[in-house]
Amino acid sequence: MTTRFNLCGTLRRAMSMLALGALAACNRSAESAARPTVALVVKTLNNQFFIDMEAGAKAAADSLGIELVVQAPEREIDVERQMQIVENLIQRKVKVLLLVPNGSKEIVPAIVKANAAKIPVVVVDTRVDAATLTADGAQVATFIGSDNEDGGRMAGAFLVERAGGTAKVAVLEGVPGHETADARLRGFRKALAGAPGMQIVASQPANMERDQAFNVTQNILQAHPDVTALFACNDVMALGALEAIAAAGKASAISVVGFDAQDDARKAITEKRMAATIAQNPREMGRLAVLTAMRLIKGETVPAEQPVAISLVK
């Protein structure tokens, strides 16, 4: 009898534990279903800038009870892969799409599809081409980012002052046609336009990649051994340029300015290997993007633009 009662007690306890486990699973499922899903699609996660943006977005999502999905192509130049990612997320029916476009014009058809699916699009860091948006009848809810042209102007003004108004300048451009790097380049060139002694002797794309920047800089230094200043449209390229400059034995002869104020760039500045960089705040961009997503989910109105501060680090 004792054995029978023990078995019955054990069975009752086991059934109770199973019931509690099932209830907990149901609660977790219900909680997950209650959390709105927001997608953040960046250019690549092989760049510290976008890793920092992801961190800011995740912190905000956790505090707001948002399920955040973060995806990206391997390379910044892979516009087609980014479009595929966006289209898959549209099929998944995310509530809001936070997007850092790899192609300011090329991404517009994907935005059109998001519009048709009634999914608000928040553009972050890199503007979408306004003329293409209008021509295709597409809409974005807001733009969150820094004034990249002003950042380029800051970089140019710094180099003009550092060089005393006279220098042979090399420029590493980003991906041709990408609005972010194009804006930085515009601002830089405008700053140098007021200093006739600042001569741009070479300006070539390196697609925002370190290896390409190393190779392009090597070629530039061979063709123009008298270069004394270099501007790279992001820190990844600036760091690649520093490697090529060091390999050429010109580390003390060329002032390098980058863009994004990544940790490795800040370290290079501290070590006097790099002259300066332009600091944005990708964490704040990510945070603001998620806060904006929640406002849109609630049906609130958001401003057309949300600027994020920018500054020179030297």
Rosetta blueprint (number, residue, H / E / L):
1 M L
2 T H
3 T H
4 R H
5 F H
6 N H
7 L H
8 C H
9 G H
10 T H
11 L H
12 R H
13 R H
14 A H
15 M H
16 S H
17 M H
18 L H
19 A H
20 L H
21 G H
22 A H
23 L H
24 A H
25 A H
26 C H
27 N H
28 R H
29 S H
30 A H
31 E H
32 S H
33 A H
34 A H
35 R L
36 P L
37 T E
38 V E
39 A E
40 L E
41 V E
42 V L
43 K L
44 T L
45 L L
46 N L
47 N L
48 Q H
49 F H
50 F H
51 I H
52 D H
53 M H
54 E H
55 A H
56 G H
57 A H
58 K H
59 A H
60 A H
61 A H
62 D H
63 S H
64 L H
65 G L
66 I L
67 E E
68 L E
69 V E
70 V E
71 Q E
72 A L
73 P L
74 E L
75 R L
76 E L
77 I L
78 D L
79 V H
80 E H
81 R H
82 Q H
83 M H
84 Q H
85 I H
86 V H
87 E H
88 N H
89 L H
90 I H
91 Q H
92 R H
93 K L
94 V L
95 K L
96 V E
97 L E
98 L E
99 L E
100 V L
101 P L
102 N L
103 G L
104 S L
105 K L
106 E L
107 I L
108 V H
109 P H
110 A H
111 I H
112 V H
113 K H
114 A H
115 N H
116 A H
117 A L
118 K L
119 I L
120 P L
121 V E
122 V E
123 V E
124 V E
125 D L
126 T L
127 R L
128 V L
129 D L
130 A H
131 A H
132 T H
133 L H
134 T H
135 A H
136 D H
137 G L
138 A L
139 Q L
140 V L
141 A L
142 T E
143 F E
144 I E
145 G E
146 S L
147 D L
148 N H
149 E H
150 D H
151 G H
152 G H
153 R H
154 M H
155 A H
156 G H
157 A H
158 F H
159 L H
160 V H
161 E H
162 R H
163 A H
164 G L
165 G L
166 T L
167 A E
168 K E
169 V E
170 A E
171 V E
172 L E
173 E E
174 G L
175 V L
176 P L
177 G L
178 H L
179 E H
180 T H
181 A H
182 D H
183 A H
184 R H
185 L H
186 R H
187 G H
188 F H
189 R H
190 K H
191 A H
192 L H
193 A H
194 G L
195 A L
196 P L
197 G L
198 M E
199 Q E
200 I E
201 V E
202 A E
203 S E
204 Q E
205 P E
206 A L
207 N L
208 M L
209 E L
210 R H
211 D H
212 Q H
213 A H
214 F H
215 N H
216 V H
217 T H
218 Q H
219 N H
220 I H
221 L H
222 Q H
223 A H
224 H L
225 P L
226 D L
227 V L
228 T L
229 A E
230 L E
231 F E
232 A E
233 C L
234 N L
235 D H
236 V H
237 M H
238 A H
239 L H
240 G H
241 A H
242 L H
243 E H
244 A H
245 I H
246 A H
247 A H
248 A L
249 G L
250 K L
251 A L
252 S L
253 A L
254 I L
255 S E
256 V E
257 V E
258 G L
259 F L
260 D E
261 A L
262 Q L
263 D H
264 D H
265 A H
266 R H
267 K H
268 A H
269 I H
270 T H
271 E L
272 K L
273 R L
274 M L
275 A L
276 A E
277 T E
278 I E
279 A E
280 Q L
281 N L
282 P H
283 R H
284 E H
285 M H
286 G H
287 R H
288 L H
289 A H
290 V H
291 L H
292 T H
293 A H
294 M H
295 R H
296 L H
297 I H
298 K L
299 G L
300 E L
301 T L
302 V L
303 P L
304 A L
305 E E
306 Q E
307 P E
308 V L
309 A L
310 I L
311 S E
312 L E
313 V E
314 K L
